Amino acid sequence: MVVRIRFGRGPRVGKRKKKYRIAATFAALLTPVAAMAAVLAIWGVAADLDWTSSFAIRSGLFSHWQVWLGVAVLLQLCSRLLNRYGRRGEKVAT
């Protein structure tokens, strides 16, 4: 038995709508990255308070929890701005 699946043609995406969708996609991907940076910041604080053994990054710029917290805040801000920009492409229901 041969089964053929036919997909209909979806709506055409113009260049304007495409850039809004790409921005929304990147916004959705930046949020988990910001959460991971926040987890590294919490781990750094816990290592400084001797609640955990030691932080994975022992030297350099990224060995400080303040840097990771700043990175997390910056990534979440970028995610929010991209999400706001991506929603401009949606049609407003009347």
N, C-alpha and C positions, 0 to 999 in steps of 0.2 A: 504494500500500500504506500502510495506517495502522497504526502500531505504538503500542500503549498500554502504558505502564509502570504497574504497580500496586504501590504500596508498602503493606506491612502496617503495622498500628498497632504502634508501639513501646511499650515499657513506660511506664506513667504515672509522671511525676516529681512527687513531692509537694514541698511548700515546703521541707521539711527537707533533702531530698536536693539540691534546686535550689541552696540557699545553699552547700552543700559543693562543688558543681560550679563555681559562680561563683568561689569562693575558689581552687580549683585552677586555673581558667582564668587568673585574675589572677596567680597565682604563676608560671605558665608564661610569661606575657607580661613579667613583671618581670625575669626572668633575662637576656634579651637587652638590656634597657634598662640593667641594671647592668653588663653587659659593655661597652656603648658608653661609659658613664661611666668605666669603668676604662681604656678606650683613650684617652679624653681626658686622663685623669690621666697616663698614660704619655707621651702627646704633650707635655704640659706639662713633665714632667721632662726629656724629650729637648730641648725648646726651652731650658730653663734651662741645660742642659749644652752648648748650641750644637751639638747633633747634627743638628737640623733648623733650618729657617729661622726661623720665629716661630710662636707659638701663635695660633690663629684669634681668640681673644677677648683683646683687648689691655688692657682696663681693666675694673674692677668686681670684684665678689665672685667671679665665676666665672672670672676670669683666673688664679687660683691652682690649681696641681695638687692641693694638699692638700684643697681643697673638693671637687674631682671624685672624689678617692679616698674621702673621707668619704661622698659621695652614693652611690658604687658599693657601699660596704660596707653602708650603710643600706638600699639597695634590695635587696641580696642577702639581708639579714637578714629584711626584710619578706616576700620571696619564700619564704624557708624556713619562716617562721611560717605564712604562708597555705597553703603546701603541706602542712604538718603538720595544720592545721585541716581542709583539704579531704580528707585521707585518713581523718579520723575518720568520715566518712559511708560509707566502704566497709564491706562486710560482712567479718567475719573468718572465714576458712576453718577448719573444724574437722576 
